[in-house]
Amino acid sequence: MVQAAPCPRLLLVDDNRDNLALLRLFLANAQYRLDEAVNGDEAVALFSAHSYDLVVMDLEMPVVDGYEATRRIRALEWQRHSPPVPILALTAHALDEHRLRCQEAGFTDFLVKPVRKTTMLRTLLSFLGNGQPTETASRPEREAVDPGRLTALLPFFYETSRQSLDEARQALSRGDLETVRRLGHRLKGSAGSYGFGELGQAGAALEQAGETVAAGAALDWAAALLAKARLDWPAGGE
């Protein structure tokens, strides 16, 4: 009797838990085993303790970012004389300089948020080969996830976005523009992934604000859009 091949094991790494929730939704019907980490330090610890077939790694995270985590993982592989596991960068950055940094850190490929479901599944299939893809991966016309299941995640998205904006406002009050920039980047990526395009633009404005007045205006804009989205729930969208 021929034994079935084991399901590929994936490590998802992102400090934004609503992004992790969305990735789980994308992969809900896929025959993959999923582990999660919320920063690069956790990711390296999990990679050291377990065998993974692929890693999806956010770039901007607290404690240890995705670049350093990937370098540490590649060092572990070198020490073990093991073949390199595919590591996919997942980020809202799309500039060539970030692609180059990813290559230098040891990433295998680069996915720009917002990532669509079929894009994610096709990319995983290209690296995992015969890892039993789902029917969704072979049908590009089925781009969207189940609207009902996505709607169920919206309260979680709203709450994590509110927390990010609160944290950004506190950082702005103490003049910490780097934290403001990082939180704007986070909002830009997650809002786009959940289909809130204008809120994503506000996150981008917050990320790019180089001084206090512009950051404050972007924060107010984002907060107003988030409040409107929450009032419109459960319809969702902008």
Secondary structure, DSSP 8 states (H G I E B T S, - for coil): --------EEEEE-S-HHHHHHHHHHTTTSS-EEEEESSHHHHHHHHHHS--SEEEEESS-SSS-HHHHHHHHHHHHHHHT-----EEEEES--SHHHHHHHHHHT-SEEEESS--HHHHHHHHHHHHSSS---GGGG-TT--S--HHHHHHHHHHHHHHHHHHHHHHHHHHHTT-HHHHHHHHHHHHHHHHHTT-HHHHHHHHHHHH--SHHHHHHHHHHHHHHHHHHHHHTTS---
